[in-house]
Amino acid sequence: IVRHAGLPPDQGRVLDVACGAGRNGRFFLQRGHPTVFVDIDAANVRDLAGTNGVEILEIDLETKTPNAWPYEPASFAVVVATNYLWRPLIPTLIDSVAPGGVFLYETFAIGNEVFGRPKNPDFLLKAGELLEMMRGKLRVVAFGQETHPDPNPAVIQHIAAMRD
């Protein structure tokens, strides 16, 4: 995420998906980007409530409710997600990237099950899956699948892609 933080337009709005403690959103907020933190339980970013440029949305991203996604297409200069995979949401996230914006995504891939959670293949990317999801939608700037070494070994797939 840090490696590609310079790609998006200056001061563009950021969406931190399944934000958890908000590590990625906080990083972009410190860089001057207004940031939307989204999670099913936003308790870990409540300390940012009232901060200029911060929006916190508590929503179940995996809901089956129609029209649950409250943002228009092309609303964000940056869409960032790490350690989260809900395949039905990814097309919506891709559509949320504004012209000139960037999609930064990193999560676990097949092979990670030998190191720990997640073990369920429904929550592990297949080889090249993120790359395939971008085909015809966004221009890929960087892609990789690698095994991170100890002390916290994991098989990770990551992508940085832009909307021209």
C-alpha positions as CSV (number, residue, x, y, z in Angstrom):
1,I,0.0,0.0,0.0
2,V,2.8,2.4,1.0
3,R,4.7,1.6,-2.2
4,H,1.8,2.8,-4.4
5,A,0.5,5.7,-2.2
6,G,1.8,8.3,-4.5
7,L,-0.3,7.1,-7.5
8,P,-3.7,8.7,-6.6
9,P,-4.5,12.3,-7.2
10,D,-3.5,14.6,-4.4
11,Q,-6.1,15.1,-1.7
12,G,-8.5,12.7,-3.4
13,R,-11.1,10.9,-1.3
14,V,-10.0,7.5,0.1
15,L,-12.2,4.4,0.9
16,D,-10.7,2.0,3.4
17,V,-12.8,-1.2,3.0
18,A,-13.2,-3.5,5.9
19,C,-11.0,-1.1,7.7
20,G,-10.5,-2.8,11.1
21,A,-8.3,-0.5,13.1
22,G,-8.0,1.8,10.0
23,R,-4.3,1.4,9.4
24,N,-4.6,2.1,5.7
25,G,-7.1,4.9,6.0
26,R,-5.1,6.5,8.8
27,F,-2.0,6.4,6.5
28,F,-3.9,8.2,3.7
29,L,-5.5,10.6,6.2
30,Q,-2.1,11.7,7.4
31,R,-1.2,12.3,3.7
32,G,-4.1,14.8,3.5
33,H,-6.8,12.6,1.9
34,P,-10.3,12.8,3.2
35,T,-11.1,9.2,4.2
36,V,-14.1,7.0,4.5
37,F,-13.7,4.1,7.0
38,V,-16.1,1.2,6.3
39,D,-16.5,-1.9,8.5
40,I,-19.2,-4.1,10.0
41,D,-17.9,-2.9,13.4
42,A,-16.3,0.5,13.3
43,A,-15.4,0.6,17.0
44,N,-11.7,0.6,16.3
45,V,-11.9,3.9,14.3
46,R,-14.3,5.7,16.6
47,D,-11.4,7.8,17.9
48,L,-11.4,9.5,14.5
49,A,-15.1,10.6,14.8
50,G,-15.3,14.3,14.4
51,T,-12.0,14.6,12.7
52,N,-12.0,16.9,9.7
53,G,-12.2,14.8,6.5
54,V,-13.3,11.6,8.2
55,E,-16.4,9.6,7.5
56,I,-17.2,6.4,9.4
57,L,-19.7,4.0,8.0
58,E,-20.7,0.9,9.9
59,I,-22.2,-1.5,7.4
60,D,-22.2,-5.3,6.7
61,L,-20.3,-5.5,3.4
62,E,-21.6,-9.0,2.9
63,T,-25.2,-8.2,3.2
64,K,-27.6,-9.6,0.6
65,T,-29.8,-6.4,0.9
66,P,-30.2,-4.7,-2.5
67,N,-28.7,-1.2,-2.7
68,A,-26.7,-1.6,0.5
69,W,-23.7,0.1,-1.0
70,P,-24.3,3.8,-0.4
71,Y,-21.7,5.3,-2.7
72,E,-22.0,6.3,-6.4
73,P,-19.6,4.8,-9.0
74,A,-16.3,6.7,-9.5
75,S,-16.6,8.3,-6.0
76,F,-13.0,7.6,-4.7
77,A,-9.5,8.5,-5.7
78,V,-8.3,5.5,-3.7
79,V,-10.1,2.2,-2.9
80,V,-7.9,0.2,-0.5
81,A,-8.5,-3.1,1.2
82,T,-6.2,-5.6,2.9
83,N,-6.7,-9.0,4.5
84,Y,-10.4,-9.1,3.3
85,L,-12.1,-11.0,0.6
86,W,-15.7,-10.9,-0.3
87,R,-15.8,-11.6,-4.1
88,P,-19.3,-10.3,-4.7
89,L,-18.2,-6.8,-3.5
90,I,-15.1,-6.5,-5.7
91,P,-16.9,-5.3,-8.9
92,T,-18.6,-2.6,-6.8
93,L,-15.2,-1.6,-5.4
94,I,-13.6,-1.5,-8.8
95,D,-16.5,0.7,-10.1
96,S,-16.0,3.0,-7.1
97,V,-12.6,4.1,-8.4
98,A,-12.7,7.6,-10.0
99,P,-10.9,8.5,-13.3
100,G,-7.2,8.8,-12.4
101,G,-7.8,6.9,-9.2
102,V,-6.2,3.8,-7.9
103,F,-7.4,0.4,-6.6
104,L,-5.0,-1.1,-3.9
105,Y,-5.9,-4.6,-2.8
106,E,-3.9,-7.2,-0.8
107,T,-5.2,-10.3,0.8
108,F,-4.5,-14.0,1.3
109,A,-4.1,-16.5,-1.5
110,I,-4.3,-20.2,-2.0
111,G,-1.3,-21.7,-0.2
112,N,-1.9,-19.7,2.9
113,E,-3.9,-22.5,4.5
114,V,-0.6,-24.2,5.5
115,F,0.4,-21.1,7.6
116,G,-2.9,-20.5,9.3
117,R,-6.1,-18.6,8.8
118,P,-7.9,-18.3,6.6
119,K,-7.9,-21.9,5.5
120,N,-11.3,-21.9,3.7
121,P,-10.6,-21.6,-0.1
122,D,-13.7,-19.3,-0.3
123,F,-11.5,-16.7,1.4
124,L,-8.3,-17.3,-0.5
125,L,-7.6,-15.8,-3.9
126,K,-6.7,-18.2,-6.7
127,A,-3.5,-17.7,-8.6
128,G,-3.8,-14.6,-10.7
129,E,-7.4,-13.9,-9.6
130,L,-6.9,-10.2,-8.8
131,L,-5.2,-9.7,-12.1
132,E,-8.1,-11.4,-13.9
133,M,-10.6,-9.2,-12.1
134,M,-9.0,-6.1,-13.5
135,R,-9.2,-7.2,-17.1
136,G,-11.0,-4.6,-19.2
137,K,-11.7,-2.5,-16.1
138,L,-8.5,-1.0,-14.7
139,R,-4.9,-0.7,-15.9
140,V,-2.7,-2.8,-13.7
141,V,0.4,-1.0,-12.4
142,A,1.7,-3.7,-10.2
143,F,0.7,-7.3,-9.3
144,G,2.3,-10.0,-7.3
145,Q,1.7,-13.2,-5.4
146,E,4.3,-14.1,-2.9
147,T,5.0,-16.0,0.3
148,H,6.0,-13.7,3.1
149,P,8.7,-15.2,5.3
150,D,8.8,-15.6,9.1
151,P,8.0,-14.3,11.7
152,N,4.4,-14.2,10.2
153,P,4.5,-16.4,7.0
154,A,1.6,-16.0,4.6
155,V,0.8,-16.3,1.0
156,I,-0.4,-12.9,-0.2
157,Q,-1.7,-11.6,-3.5
158,H,-1.6,-7.8,-4.2
159,I,-2.5,-5.4,-6.9
160,A,-2.3,-1.7,-7.8
161,A,-4.5,-0.7,-10.7
162,M,-5.7,2.6,-12.0
163,R,-8.6,4.0,-13.9
164,D,-7.4,5.9,-17.0
